[in-house]
């Protein structure tokens, strides 16, 4: 098999549908591969998933490692890990990216540990740069950038001694670029020897629950934070969202306080969003939250504290009590809509 190094992306799929985060990482991978003057490859594992390959090409993949086996129809930790470990050991990619999904968070550490690769979790940015460390120049390192120490600093992590540098990235962090449907690449069919020991754990039954809210696709989001005060006040957030035709979001502090369910959480440990309009109500604006919404086209912040960090990213700021300001916004919008 021809050795293919460069930048790799684990193209996560489920039931024959590609996860968006893999396509976002291919979009980012194109830029990283260009800086490294190296190819971009996707790793696609499953059963009867060959039809997904052209879409991976359209997002920039030059090569697709295709592992098609009926035993790999659904994700299982041990066989999937063995496939990737053998591929990484054979080709030694310079960079490998995973989505920070439940599957990616389970799979990436196992692959990194077995291949002695550097791994950084939940990155918010990735760059290529030369780094001098202890007087030694390391060329073309992957800068793995993420908030650290409770979000008080932005850390840049490097793995200068690893042949393969790995990172997990949450869905929505990297912008998905436009596709080139006429783009072509090369399939590399992979046969991996999987023994009974890889299937010591078997999948007997699956339960899937559809998400109750799709914040990633929302054009308008009205989010509430801990500063909303009480659960009853979230009805004002919900009413404003309904009047505007938007969806309801929340900060982690509001979710942890039980004011709203986790499905609505926006931020580093929630959903990354880029709506046309984002209204932050009673949200202080910790860096973890700003990481998930700062790319919104228009941001309106409502907070009693004029020094709240959220005003640093807001296009428009209203200093006041959410319980007083939101009803006025609702009434003003209703009057203008008549």
VORODO-277710 format. One record per residue (C-alpha): residue number from 0; residue in three letters; x, y, z. Coordinates in nm, 3 decimals. Layout:
<sites>
SITE_NUM_ALA_X_Y_Z
...
</sites>
This chain:
<sites>
SITE_0_UNK_0.000_0.000_0.000
SITE_1_UNK_0.125_0.347_-0.089
SITE_2_UNK_0.219_0.546_0.222
SITE_3_UNK_-0.009_0.847_0.263
SITE_4_UNK_0.094_1.092_0.532
SITE_5_UNK_-0.027_1.451_0.564
SITE_6_UNK_-0.352_1.553_0.735
SITE_7_UNK_-0.615_1.292_0.822
SITE_8_UNK_-0.975_1.333_0.936
SITE_9_UNK_-1.187_1.061_1.093
SITE_10_UNK_-1.508_1.086_0.888
SITE_11_UNK_-1.762_0.976_1.145
SITE_12_UNK_-2.081_0.828_1.007
SITE_13_UNK_-2.390_0.674_1.157
SITE_14_UNK_-2.653_0.472_0.971
SITE_15_UNK_-2.497_0.576_0.641
SITE_16_UNK_-2.503_0.950_0.717
SITE_17_UNK_-2.186_1.154_0.761
SITE_18_UNK_-2.161_1.356_1.080
SITE_19_UNK_-2.126_1.730_1.010
SITE_20_UNK_-1.819_1.761_1.231
SITE_21_UNK_-1.615_1.542_0.993
SITE_22_UNK_-1.704_1.767_0.700
SITE_23_UNK_-1.614_2.075_0.904
SITE_24_UNK_-1.277_1.918_0.987
SITE_25_UNK_-1.214_1.841_0.621
SITE_26_UNK_-1.279_2.210_0.547
SITE_27_UNK_-1.021_2.306_0.807
SITE_28_UNK_-0.796_2.020_0.699
SITE_29_UNK_-0.771_2.165_0.349
SITE_30_UNK_-0.604_2.478_0.488
SITE_31_UNK_-0.375_2.281_0.719
SITE_32_UNK_-0.273_2.044_0.438
SITE_33_UNK_-0.200_2.337_0.208
SITE_34_UNK_0.033_2.490_0.467
SITE_35_UNK_0.209_2.155_0.509
SITE_36_UNK_0.217_2.097_0.130
SITE_37_UNK_0.068_1.756_0.204
SITE_38_UNK_-0.238_1.554_0.102
SITE_39_UNK_-0.567_1.550_0.291
SITE_40_UNK_-0.716_1.210_0.370
SITE_41_UNK_-1.040_1.091_0.530
SITE_42_UNK_-1.086_0.762_0.712
SITE_43_UNK_-1.432_0.613_0.659
SITE_44_UNK_-1.531_0.303_0.856
SITE_45_UNK_-1.862_0.117_0.837
SITE_46_UNK_-2.064_-0.113_0.614
SITE_47_UNK_-2.196_-0.024_0.268
SITE_48_UNK_-2.068_0.333_0.300
SITE_49_UNK_-1.885_0.360_-0.033
SITE_50_UNK_-2.159_0.592_-0.160
SITE_51_UNK_-2.041_0.852_0.093
SITE_52_UNK_-1.694_0.880_-0.063
SITE_53_UNK_-1.781_1.142_-0.333
SITE_54_UNK_-1.906_1.377_-0.063
SITE_55_UNK_-1.574_1.348_0.119
SITE_56_UNK_-1.397_1.435_-0.206
SITE_57_UNK_-1.621_1.742_-0.244
SITE_58_UNK_-1.506_1.868_0.096
SITE_59_UNK_-1.140_1.840_0.003
SITE_60_UNK_-1.028_1.482_0.065
SITE_61_UNK_-0.754_1.370_-0.175
SITE_62_UNK_-0.765_1.015_-0.041
SITE_63_UNK_-1.031_0.814_0.139
SITE_64_UNK_-0.929_0.512_0.344
SITE_65_UNK_-1.237_0.293_0.314
SITE_66_UNK_-1.287_0.014_0.566
SITE_67_UNK_-1.607_-0.171_0.475
SITE_68_UNK_-1.706_-0.471_0.685
SITE_69_UNK_-2.053_-0.586_0.791
SITE_70_UNK_-1.922_-0.630_1.146
SITE_71_UNK_-1.847_-0.254_1.151
SITE_72_UNK_-2.203_-0.149_1.071
SITE_73_UNK_-2.234_0.017_1.412
SITE_74_UNK_-1.960_0.174_1.620
SITE_75_UNK_-1.777_-0.059_1.855
SITE_76_UNK_-1.472_0.068_2.042
SITE_77_UNK_-1.224_-0.217_2.003
SITE_78_UNK_-1.256_-0.296_1.629
SITE_79_UNK_-1.272_0.071_1.527
SITE_80_UNK_-0.968_0.146_1.742
SITE_81_UNK_-0.772_-0.145_1.594
SITE_82_UNK_-0.844_-0.026_1.240
SITE_83_UNK_-0.720_0.325_1.312
SITE_84_UNK_-0.420_0.214_1.518
SITE_85_UNK_-0.296_-0.007_1.233
SITE_86_UNK_-0.350_0.268_0.975
SITE_87_UNK_-0.170_0.531_1.183
SITE_88_UNK_0.121_0.298_1.256
SITE_89_UNK_0.156_0.215_0.887
SITE_90_UNK_0.123_0.566_0.738
SITE_91_UNK_0.227_0.795_1.025
SITE_92_UNK_0.007_1.092_0.932
SITE_93_UNK_0.142_1.429_1.042
SITE_94_UNK_-0.196_1.541_1.178
SITE_95_UNK_-0.512_1.348_1.265
SITE_96_UNK_-0.840_1.516_1.361
SITE_97_UNK_-1.148_1.373_1.530
SITE_98_UNK_-1.483_1.526_1.615
SITE_99_UNK_-1.532_1.572_1.988
SITE_100_UNK_-1.845_1.358_1.977
SITE_101_UNK_-1.917_1.064_2.208
SITE_102_UNK_-1.750_0.841_1.949
SITE_103_UNK_-1.452_1.071_1.888
SITE_104_UNK_-1.391_1.117_2.260
SITE_105_UNK_-1.394_0.741_2.307
SITE_106_UNK_-1.181_0.659_2.004
SITE_107_UNK_-0.913_0.929_1.987
SITE_108_UNK_-0.747_0.861_2.327
SITE_109_UNK_-0.719_0.489_2.250
SITE_110_UNK_-0.555_0.554_1.914
SITE_111_UNK_-0.325_0.821_2.058
SITE_112_UNK_-0.218_0.600_2.349
SITE_113_UNK_-0.141_0.297_2.132
SITE_114_UNK_0.051_0.499_1.872
SITE_115_UNK_0.223_0.726_2.127
SITE_116_UNK_0.077_1.033_1.963
SITE_117_UNK_0.011_1.372_2.117
SITE_118_UNK_-0.360_1.447_2.170
SITE_119_UNK_-0.540_1.765_2.273
SITE_120_UNK_-0.914_1.759_2.345
SITE_121_UNK_-1.182_2.015_2.258
SITE_122_UNK_-0.971_2.249_2.047
SITE_123_UNK_-1.127_2.576_1.934
SITE_124_UNK_-0.862_2.654_1.672
SITE_125_UNK_-0.584_2.475_1.485
SITE_126_UNK_-0.285_2.634_1.311
SITE_127_UNK_0.045_2.529_1.156
SITE_128_UNK_0.361_2.708_1.267
SITE_129_UNK_0.734_2.667_1.328
SITE_130_UNK_0.813_2.660_1.701
SITE_131_UNK_1.147_2.699_1.876
SITE_132_UNK_1.153_2.513_2.207
SITE_133_UNK_1.460_2.490_2.431
SITE_134_UNK_1.676_2.617_2.149
SITE_135_UNK_1.553_2.357_1.900
SITE_136_UNK_1.351_2.452_1.592
SITE_137_UNK_1.047_2.234_1.524
SITE_138_UNK_0.904_2.298_1.178
SITE_139_UNK_0.538_2.274_1.080
SITE_140_UNK_0.394_2.189_1.420
SITE_141_UNK_0.020_2.175_1.481
SITE_142_UNK_-0.080_2.447_1.727
SITE_143_UNK_-0.368_2.299_1.925
SITE_144_UNK_-0.555_2.593_2.076
SITE_145_UNK_-0.817_2.564_2.350
SITE_146_UNK_-0.939_2.739_2.666
SITE_147_UNK_-0.776_2.615_2.986
SITE_148_UNK_-0.786_2.667_3.364
SITE_149_UNK_-1.160_2.714_3.370
SITE_150_UNK_-1.152_2.934_3.063
SITE_151_UNK_-0.929_3.195_3.222
SITE_152_UNK_-0.657_3.155_2.958
SITE_153_UNK_-0.625_3.035_2.600
SITE_154_UNK_-0.363_2.762_2.586
SITE_155_UNK_-0.160_2.669_2.280
SITE_156_UNK_-0.048_2.308_2.304
SITE_157_UNK_0.214_2.138_2.086
SITE_158_UNK_0.340_1.782_2.049
SITE_159_UNK_0.694_1.828_1.912
SITE_160_UNK_0.808_1.475_1.990
SITE_161_UNK_0.511_1.294_1.832
SITE_162_UNK_0.514_1.164_1.476
SITE_163_UNK_0.138_1.214_1.467
SITE_164_UNK_-0.032_1.513_1.629
SITE_165_UNK_-0.395_1.450_1.717
SITE_166_UNK_-0.681_1.674_1.825
SITE_167_UNK_-1.054_1.653_1.888
SITE_168_UNK_-1.275_1.944_1.783
SITE_169_UNK_-1.639_2.001_1.868
SITE_170_UNK_-1.908_2.032_1.604
SITE_171_UNK_-1.964_2.385_1.480
SITE_172_UNK_-1.622_2.523_1.585
SITE_173_UNK_-1.474_2.500_1.234
SITE_174_UNK_-1.663_2.664_0.951
SITE_175_UNK_-1.791_2.428_0.683
SITE_176_UNK_-1.675_2.555_0.343
SITE_177_UNK_-1.858_2.534_0.010
SITE_178_UNK_-1.827_2.204_-0.169
SITE_179_UNK_-1.675_2.126_-0.507
SITE_180_UNK_-1.899_1.848_-0.636
SITE_181_UNK_-1.678_1.784_-0.938
SITE_182_UNK_-1.372_1.714_-0.729
SITE_183_UNK_-1.213_1.368_-0.754
SITE_184_UNK_-0.986_1.169_-0.526
SITE_185_UNK_-0.859_0.817_-0.469
SITE_186_UNK_-1.012_0.537_-0.266
SITE_187_UNK_-0.775_0.315_-0.068
SITE_188_UNK_-0.959_-0.002_0.029
SITE_189_UNK_-0.834_-0.131_0.363
SITE_190_UNK_-0.859_-0.487_0.486
SITE_191_UNK_-0.796_-0.526_0.857
SITE_192_UNK_-0.762_-0.857_1.035
SITE_193_UNK_-1.021_-0.842_1.312
SITE_194_UNK_-1.030_-1.133_1.556
SITE_195_UNK_-1.287_-1.247_1.807
SITE_196_UNK_-1.112_-1.053_2.082
SITE_197_UNK_-1.208_-0.725_1.911
SITE_198_UNK_-1.574_-0.823_1.940
SITE_199_UNK_-1.569_-0.924_2.305
SITE_200_UNK_-1.828_-0.648_2.353
SITE_201_UNK_-2.135_-0.682_2.132
SITE_202_UNK_-2.408_-0.435_2.050
SITE_203_UNK_-2.741_-0.599_2.136
SITE_204_UNK_-2.984_-0.311_2.106
SITE_205_UNK_-2.976_0.058_2.017
SITE_206_UNK_-3.191_0.343_2.149
SITE_207_UNK_-3.186_0.680_1.976
SITE_208_UNK_-3.356_0.997_2.091
SITE_209_UNK_-3.387_1.287_1.852
SITE_210_UNK_-3.265_1.621_1.989
SITE_211_UNK_-3.548_1.849_2.093
SITE_212_UNK_-3.379_2.161_1.958
SITE_213_UNK_-3.142_2.223_1.667
SITE_214_UNK_-2.953_2.533_1.773
SITE_215_UNK_-2.689_2.490_1.505
SITE_216_UNK_-2.947_2.555_1.232
SITE_217_UNK_-3.130_2.839_1.412
SITE_218_UNK_-3.125_3.184_1.249
SITE_219_UNK_-3.228_3.357_1.573
SITE_220_UNK_-3.135_3.244_1.924
SITE_221_UNK_-3.247_3.400_2.251
SITE_222_UNK_-3.027_3.269_2.533
SITE_223_UNK_-3.069_3.297_2.906
SITE_224_UNK_-2.803_3.277_3.173
SITE_225_UNK_-2.785_3.237_3.547
SITE_226_UNK_-2.862_3.607_3.573
SITE_227_UNK_-3.219_3.538_3.457
SITE_228_UNK_-3.272_3.452_3.821
SITE_229_UNK_-3.537_3.181_3.831
SITE_230_UNK_-3.702_2.919_3.615
SITE_231_UNK_-4.018_3.125_3.577
SITE_232_UNK_-3.818_3.405_3.414
SITE_233_UNK_-3.712_3.166_3.141
SITE_234_UNK_-4.070_3.189_3.016
SITE_235_UNK_-3.982_3.543_2.911
SITE_236_UNK_-3.684_3.406_2.715
SITE_237_UNK_-3.911_3.149_2.552
SITE_238_UNK_-4.175_3.410_2.469
SITE_239_UNK_-3.922_3.645_2.311
SITE_240_UNK_-3.783_3.358_2.106
SITE_241_UNK_-4.135_3.261_1.995
SITE_242_UNK_-4.225_3.617_1.897
SITE_243_UNK_-3.904_3.651_1.694
SITE_244_UNK_-3.938_3.305_1.538
SITE_245_UNK_-3.619_3.185_1.703
SITE_246_UNK_-3.496_2.913_1.937
SITE_247_UNK_-3.403_2.917_2.305
SITE_248_UNK_-3.042_2.882_2.416
SITE_249_UNK_-2.874_2.894_2.754
SITE_250_UNK_-2.540_2.926_2.927
SITE_251_UNK_-2.386_2.637_3.116
SITE_252_UNK_-2.450_2.814_3.446
SITE_253_UNK_-2.823_2.826_3.368
SITE_254_UNK_-2.825_2.459_3.274
SITE_255_UNK_-2.629_2.357_3.584
SITE_256_UNK_-2.875_2.555_3.797
SITE_257_UNK_-3.163_2.353_3.651
SITE_258_UNK_-3.324_2.649_3.477
SITE_259_UNK_-3.339_2.466_3.143
SITE_260_UNK_-3.233_2.133_2.989
SITE_261_UNK_-2.883_2.066_2.853
SITE_262_UNK_-3.012_2.044_2.493
SITE_263_UNK_-3.022_2.424_2.493
SITE_264_UNK_-2.665_2.483_2.614
SITE_265_UNK_-2.446_2.711_2.403
SITE_266_UNK_-2.071_2.730_2.454
SITE_267_UNK_-1.753_2.530_2.473
SITE_268_UNK_-1.925_2.233_2.638
SITE_269_UNK_-2.252_2.283_2.452
SITE_270_UNK_-2.333_2.379_2.094
SITE_271_UNK_-2.133_2.624_1.884
SITE_272_UNK_-2.373_2.852_1.694
SITE_273_UNK_-2.352_3.122_1.427
SITE_274_UNK_-2.705_3.265_1.396
SITE_275_UNK_-2.800_3.588_1.225
SITE_276_UNK_-2.913_3.723_1.562
SITE_277_UNK_-2.805_3.616_1.912
SITE_278_UNK_-2.966_3.777_2.217
SITE_279_UNK_-2.782_3.704_2.541
SITE_280_UNK_-3.003_3.767_2.844
SITE_281_UNK_-2.848_3.763_3.191
SITE_282_UNK_-2.532_3.596_3.059
SITE_283_UNK_-2.206_3.727_3.205
SITE_284_UNK_-2.003_3.612_2.904
SITE_285_UNK_-1.742_3.369_3.035
SITE_286_UNK_-1.491_3.267_2.771
SITE_287_UNK_-1.647_2.919_2.746
SITE_288_UNK_-1.978_3.073_2.642
SITE_289_UNK_-1.825_3.331_2.409
SITE_290_UNK_-1.636_3.051_2.231
SITE_291_UNK_-1.971_2.909_2.125
SITE_292_UNK_-2.148_3.222_1.999
SITE_293_UNK_-1.900_3.503_1.924
SITE_294_UNK_-1.923_3.440_1.547
SITE_295_UNK_-2.294_3.534_1.541
SITE_296_UNK_-2.366_3.806_1.283
SITE_297_UNK_-2.541_4.034_1.533
SITE_298_UNK_-2.521_4.003_1.912
SITE_299_UNK_-2.744_4.188_2.158
SITE_300_UNK_-2.652_4.161_2.526
SITE_301_UNK_-2.884_4.238_2.819
SITE_302_UNK_-2.719_4.247_3.162
SITE_303_UNK_-2.744_4.448_3.485
SITE_304_UNK_-2.366_4.461_3.513
SITE_305_UNK_-2.223_4.722_3.272
SITE_306_UNK_-1.880_4.558_3.304
SITE_307_UNK_-1.998_4.208_3.209
SITE_308_UNK_-1.757_4.045_2.957
SITE_309_UNK_-2.048_3.972_2.721
SITE_310_UNK_-2.054_4.341_2.625
SITE_311_UNK_-1.705_4.294_2.482
SITE_312_UNK_-1.839_4.081_2.195
SITE_313_UNK_-2.187_4.237_2.165
SITE_314_UNK_-2.277_4.469_1.879
SITE_315_UNK_-2.551_4.626_2.093
SITE_316_UNK_-2.571_4.632_2.471
SITE_317_UNK_-2.861_4.701_2.708
SITE_318_UNK_-2.778_4.758_3.074
SITE_319_UNK_-3.084_4.657_3.274
SITE_320_UNK_-3.285_4.386_3.444
SITE_321_UNK_-3.386_4.105_3.209
SITE_322_UNK_-3.729_4.085_3.377
SITE_323_UNK_-3.792_4.450_3.283
SITE_324_UNK_-3.617_4.474_2.946
SITE_325_UNK_-3.754_4.160_2.774
SITE_326_UNK_-4.125_4.246_2.817
SITE_327_UNK_-4.054_4.586_2.660
SITE_328_UNK_-3.875_4.421_2.367
SITE_329_UNK_-4.167_4.183_2.317
SITE_330_UNK_-4.420_4.465_2.324
SITE_331_UNK_-4.213_4.686_2.091
SITE_332_UNK_-4.179_4.401_1.841
SITE_333_UNK_-4.550_4.318_1.854
SITE_334_UNK_-4.646_4.683_1.794
SITE_335_UNK_-4.410_4.709_1.499
SITE_336_UNK_-4.545_4.384_1.350
SITE_337_UNK_-4.907_4.502_1.354
</sites>
